[in-house]
Amino acid sequence: MRVAILADIHGNLPACEAVLEDIDRMAPDYIVAAGDLALRGAHPRETVELLADRCDALLMGNTDCYLAGNYLGGAYRERDHWKTELLRWTRDQLGEAHLKMLGAMPFSIRYTPRKGQDLFVCHANPKNLEESLDPTLDELSVRRFFMHLDAAACAFGHLHFPYRRRVGRMIIADVASAGIPRDGDLRPAYGIFTYTPKGWRVQIRRVRYPVRKATQALTARKVPGGPILIHKLVEARYRHHHALLEAARRHSGLPPPGPVLRPPPGAPPRPAPAEPVAAEEPPVPRDEAEAAALRQEAVDPTDLGHAQATAIAAEPALASQLESANDLDG
């Protein structure tokens, strides 16, 4: 059994299309969209419709609840905050039928290739939609989320920072984000869970997509908070990025990042790897130079949206707005 899981798409239609195209090549048995489908992107309705058409299951995320009116979290409860305006705009774009669908999505889904080997899929963690399974959490803190879960593997998102980890005999993986990555790599991430005779195997895949198309759409469609959303999309990292990265690499069994060693002039080319690079691709760019190159491709320096985002990032008076964009309430 092979299950493809994408999470935290956030209305980023170009990224969603690229991920689904790559999923088609992987030919999974099932496709699951694990929450946060629409809010924060320029194409919420089109993204939800595409996912509903292509996925076998759609799960509820915290921002889907905000849109449906189930409850509100974070700055979306504040009357004069830009996120409240973004919420209204996205609701208008979606319409009543899609909002009703978002509010009725299930919390989780299970896949059972054989007895005692369930794959449990949810948005943030097996208990709720809001608390993130940060890779820096100690073992005891992580175990409290899984102590009553009868499963061999668990897939989730919410943090927008892909990594793998073992909790006892269970393999868990953050497979996000397919819309707004925050691990220093602009490429959308998603996960493939494959059941083998030795148990579940997890693969985190990264996909290139036209990031500039997504940033320009935020400006062209006058999405509320667009310049801030562009800034966060292109920045692609949290304030505590290095702590998250170090912990994620440690859990995934990857060595600490180091300098990129290049062969001396005249050296013969290195042989191609036996397996496709994508199969064992690390969850982040190889170095800061590659990450910077991806960010450079993402925006046109003459793009108004990027210019506004740069100005906002440099404006101390708006620092609090950027801080609120760095949180996990969507």
C-alpha positions as CSV (number, residue, x, y, z in Angstrom):
1,M,0.0,0.0,0.0
2,R,1.2,3.5,-0.9
3,V,-0.4,6.7,0.5
4,A,0.5,10.2,-0.7
5,I,-0.2,12.9,1.9
6,L,0.0,16.7,1.2
7,A,-0.8,19.2,3.9
8,D,-1.0,23.0,4.4
9,I,-1.7,23.9,0.8
10,H,-3.1,27.3,1.9
11,G,-4.7,28.2,-1.4
12,N,-1.4,28.2,-3.3
13,L,-2.7,26.8,-6.6
14,P,0.5,26.7,-8.6
15,A,2.2,24.7,-5.8
16,C,-0.8,22.4,-5.4
17,E,-0.8,21.7,-9.1
18,A,3.0,20.9,-9.1
19,V,2.6,18.5,-6.1
20,L,-0.3,16.7,-7.6
21,E,1.6,16.3,-10.9
22,D,4.5,14.7,-9.0
23,I,2.1,12.5,-7.0
24,D,0.6,11.2,-10.3
25,R,4.1,10.0,-11.3
26,M,4.4,8.2,-7.9
27,A,1.1,6.3,-8.6
28,P,-0.1,5.9,-5.0
29,D,-3.1,3.9,-4.0
30,Y,-4.6,6.8,-2.0
31,I,-4.1,10.6,-1.9
32,V,-4.9,12.6,1.3
33,A,-5.0,16.3,1.8
34,A,-4.4,16.8,5.5
35,G,-5.9,20.2,6.3
36,D,-5.3,23.9,5.9
37,L,-6.5,23.9,2.3
38,A,-7.5,27.4,1.4
39,L,-6.6,30.3,3.8
40,R,-3.6,32.6,3.0
41,G,-3.4,32.0,-0.8
42,A,-4.7,33.8,-3.9
43,H,-6.8,30.9,-5.2
44,P,-8.7,29.4,-2.3
45,R,-11.7,28.2,-4.3
46,E,-9.8,26.8,-7.2
47,T,-7.4,25.0,-4.8
48,V,-10.2,23.4,-2.8
49,E,-12.0,22.3,-5.9
50,L,-8.8,20.7,-7.3
51,L,-8.1,18.9,-4.1
52,A,-11.7,17.6,-3.8
53,D,-11.5,16.3,-7.3
54,R,-8.1,14.6,-7.0
55,C,-7.9,13.4,-3.4
56,D,-9.4,10.3,-1.8
57,A,-9.8,12.1,1.5
58,L,-9.8,15.7,2.7
59,L,-9.0,16.3,6.4
60,M,-9.8,19.3,8.6
61,G,-7.1,21.8,9.6
62,N,-7.2,24.7,12.0
63,T,-7.6,27.3,9.3
64,D,-10.4,25.3,7.7
65,C,-12.3,25.5,11.0
66,Y,-11.7,29.3,11.1
67,L,-13.1,29.7,7.6
68,A,-16.1,27.4,8.3
69,G,-16.9,29.3,11.6
70,N,-16.4,26.3,13.8
71,Y,-14.0,28.5,16.0
72,L,-11.4,31.1,15.7
73,G,-7.8,31.1,16.8
74,G,-4.9,33.5,17.2
75,A,-5.1,36.9,15.5
76,Y,-8.2,35.9,13.6
77,R,-10.2,36.8,16.7
78,E,-9.1,40.4,16.6
79,R,-11.5,42.7,14.8
80,D,-9.0,45.1,13.3
81,H,-6.2,42.7,12.4
82,W,-5.3,42.1,8.7
83,K,-5.9,38.4,9.2
84,T,-9.6,39.2,10.0
85,E,-9.9,40.9,6.6
86,L,-8.1,38.0,4.9
87,L,-10.6,35.6,6.5
88,R,-13.6,37.6,5.1
89,W,-12.0,37.8,1.7
90,T,-11.3,34.1,1.6
91,R,-14.9,33.3,2.7
92,D,-16.3,35.4,-0.1
93,Q,-14.1,33.6,-2.6
94,L,-15.1,30.2,-1.4
95,G,-18.9,30.6,-1.1
96,E,-21.3,28.9,1.2
97,A,-21.2,25.4,-0.3
98,H,-17.4,25.2,0.0
99,L,-17.4,26.6,3.5
100,K,-19.9,24.0,4.6
101,M,-17.7,21.3,3.1
102,L,-14.7,22.6,5.0
103,G,-16.6,22.6,8.2
104,A,-17.7,19.0,7.8
105,M,-14.3,17.4,6.9
106,P,-13.2,14.6,9.3
107,F,-10.4,15.1,11.9
108,S,-8.4,12.0,10.7
109,I,-8.3,8.9,8.6
110,R,-6.6,5.5,8.9
111,Y,-5.2,3.1,6.4
112,T,-4.7,-0.6,7.4
113,P,-2.5,-2.7,5.2
114,R,-2.6,-5.5,7.8
115,K,-3.8,-5.9,11.4
116,G,-1.8,-3.8,13.9
117,Q,0.0,-1.8,11.1
118,D,-2.3,1.3,10.8
119,L,-1.2,4.5,9.2
120,F,-2.9,7.4,11.1
121,V,-3.2,10.7,9.2
122,C,-4.2,14.0,10.8
123,H,-3.5,17.7,10.5
124,A,-1.4,18.8,13.5
125,N,-1.3,15.9,16.0
126,P,-3.6,13.1,17.1
127,K,-5.3,15.2,19.8
128,N,-6.1,18.6,18.4
129,L,-5.7,21.0,15.5
130,E,-3.5,23.6,17.1
131,E,-0.5,22.2,18.9
132,S,2.5,21.6,16.6
133,L,4.8,18.6,16.9
134,D,8.0,20.6,16.8
135,P,11.1,18.6,16.2
136,T,12.8,20.3,19.1
137,L,10.3,18.8,21.6
138,D,11.8,16.3,24.0
139,E,10.7,12.6,24.0
140,L,8.4,12.9,26.9
141,S,6.5,15.9,25.4
142,V,6.1,14.1,22.1
143,R,5.0,10.8,23.6
144,R,2.0,12.5,25.4
145,F,0.4,13.1,21.9
146,F,0.7,9.4,21.0
147,M,0.2,7.5,24.2
148,H,-3.3,6.4,23.3
149,L,-2.8,6.1,19.6
150,D,-2.9,2.5,18.3
151,A,-1.0,2.9,15.0
152,A,2.4,1.9,13.5
153,A,2.8,5.3,11.7
154,C,1.5,8.8,11.8
155,A,1.5,11.5,9.2
156,F,0.7,15.2,10.0
157,G,1.5,18.8,9.0
158,H,0.8,22.1,10.6
159,L,4.4,23.1,11.3
160,H,5.4,23.5,7.6
161,F,8.7,21.9,8.5
162,P,9.1,18.4,7.1
163,Y,11.0,15.8,9.1
164,R,10.9,12.1,10.3
165,R,11.1,10.8,13.8
166,R,10.6,7.6,15.8
167,V,8.4,7.6,18.9
168,G,8.9,4.2,20.4
169,R,8.2,1.7,17.6
170,M,6.0,4.3,15.7
171,I,7.4,6.3,12.8
172,I,6.0,9.8,12.6
173,A,6.5,12.4,9.9
174,D,5.6,16.0,9.3
175,V,4.9,16.1,5.5
176,A,4.2,19.8,5.2
177,S,4.0,22.2,3.6
178,A,2.7,21.8,0.1
179,G,1.9,25.5,0.0
180,I,4.0,27.6,2.3
181,P,7.2,25.8,3.3
182,R,9.1,27.2,6.3
183,D,12.2,25.1,6.4
184,G,14.4,27.3,4.2
185,D,13.4,25.6,1.0
186,L,10.8,27.2,-1.3
187,R,9.9,24.0,-2.9
188,P,6.6,22.4,-1.7
189,A,6.9,19.3,0.3
190,Y,4.7,16.2,0.6
191,G,5.0,12.7,1.9
192,I,4.8,9.2,0.6
193,F,4.1,6.4,3.1
194,T,4.7,2.9,1.6
195,Y,4.0,-0.3,3.5
196,T,6.6,-3.0,3.1
197,P,7.3,-6.3,4.8
198,K,9.4,-4.4,7.2
199,G,6.8,-1.9,8.1
200,W,6.0,1.7,6.9
201,R,8.6,3.6,4.9
202,V,8.5,7.4,4.7
203,Q,9.7,9.5,1.8
204,I,9.6,13.3,1.9
205,R,9.5,14.7,-1.7
206,R,10.2,18.2,-2.9
207,V,8.8,19.7,-6.1
208,R,9.8,22.8,-8.0
209,Y,7.0,25.2,-9.1
210,P,6.7,28.8,-10.4
211,V,6.9,30.6,-7.1
212,R,6.7,34.0,-8.9
213,K,3.3,33.0,-10.3
214,A,2.1,32.6,-6.7
215,T,3.5,35.9,-5.4
216,Q,2.2,37.9,-8.4
217,A,-1.3,36.4,-7.9
218,L,-1.4,37.7,-4.3
219,T,-0.8,41.2,-5.6
220,A,-3.0,41.0,-8.7
221,R,-6.0,39.6,-6.8
222,K,-5.5,42.2,-4.0
223,V,-5.4,39.6,-1.3
224,P,-5.6,41.3,2.2
225,G,-2.2,41.2,3.8
226,G,-0.7,40.3,0.4
227,P,2.7,42.0,0.9
228,I,3.2,40.3,4.2
229,L,2.1,36.9,2.8
230,I,4.6,37.4,-0.1
231,H,7.3,38.2,2.4
232,K,6.7,35.1,4.5
233,L,6.3,32.9,1.4
234,V,9.7,34.0,0.0
235,E,11.4,34.1,3.4
236,A,10.4,30.4,4.0
237,R,11.7,30.1,7.5
238,Y,10.9,30.7,11.2
239,R,12.8,32.9,13.6
240,H,14.2,29.7,15.3
241,H,15.1,28.1,11.9
242,H,18.5,26.8,12.9
243,A,17.2,25.0,16.1
244,L,14.4,23.4,14.1
245,L,16.8,22.4,11.3
246,E,19.3,20.8,13.7
247,A,16.6,18.8,15.5
248,A,15.0,17.7,12.2
249,R,18.3,16.5,10.8
250,R,19.1,14.7,14.0
251,H,15.8,12.8,14.0
252,S,16.0,12.0,10.3
253,G,19.5,10.6,10.8
254,L,21.2,13.2,8.6
255,P,24.6,14.6,9.4
256,P,25.0,18.3,10.4
257,P,25.2,20.7,7.4
258,G,28.7,21.5,6.3
259,P,30.5,23.1,3.4
260,V,29.7,21.9,-0.1
261,L,32.8,20.1,-1.4
262,R,33.4,20.5,-5.1
263,P,35.9,18.4,-7.2
264,P,39.1,20.1,-8.3
265,P,39.6,21.3,-11.9
266,G,40.1,18.4,-14.3
267,A,38.7,15.8,-11.9
268,P,36.5,13.1,-13.6
269,P,32.8,13.5,-13.1
270,R,31.2,11.7,-10.2
271,P,29.1,8.6,-11.2
272,A,25.4,9.0,-11.1
273,P,23.7,7.6,-8.0
274,A,22.1,4.2,-8.3
275,E,18.7,5.5,-7.0
276,P,16.9,8.6,-8.2
277,V,18.0,11.6,-6.2
278,A,14.4,12.5,-5.3
279,A,14.0,9.2,-3.4
280,E,16.5,10.2,-0.7
281,E,16.4,14.0,-1.1
282,P,17.1,15.9,2.1
283,P,14.3,18.1,3.4
284,V,16.3,21.3,2.9
285,P,18.6,22.9,0.2
286,R,22.2,21.6,0.3
287,D,23.5,25.0,1.4
288,E,22.5,28.7,1.8
289,A,23.6,29.5,-1.7
290,E,21.1,27.1,-3.2
291,A,18.3,28.4,-0.9
292,A,19.2,32.0,-1.9
293,A,19.1,31.0,-5.6
294,L,15.6,29.5,-5.1
295,R,14.4,32.7,-3.4
296,Q,15.9,34.8,-6.3
297,E,13.9,32.7,-8.8
298,A,10.7,33.3,-6.8
299,V,10.3,37.0,-7.3
300,D,10.9,39.6,-9.9
301,P,12.7,42.6,-8.4
302,T,10.3,44.8,-10.3
303,D,7.3,43.0,-9.0
304,L,5.2,45.4,-6.9
305,G,4.2,42.7,-4.4
306,H,7.8,41.9,-3.6
307,A,8.8,45.6,-3.4
308,Q,6.0,46.1,-0.9
309,A,7.0,43.1,1.1
310,T,10.6,44.3,1.3
311,A,9.5,47.7,2.4
312,I,7.3,46.1,5.1
313,A,10.1,43.9,6.4
314,A,12.3,47.0,6.8
315,E,9.6,49.1,8.5
316,P,9.9,48.9,12.3
317,A,6.3,50.2,12.8
318,L,5.0,47.0,11.1
319,A,7.3,44.6,12.9
320,S,4.4,43.3,15.0
321,Q,2.4,42.4,11.9
322,L,5.4,40.3,10.7
323,E,5.7,38.7,14.1
324,S,2.0,37.6,13.9
325,A,2.6,36.2,10.4
326,N,5.3,34.0,11.9
327,D,2.9,32.1,14.2
328,L,1.0,28.8,13.6
329,D,-2.6,30.1,13.5
330,G,-2.4,30.2,9.7
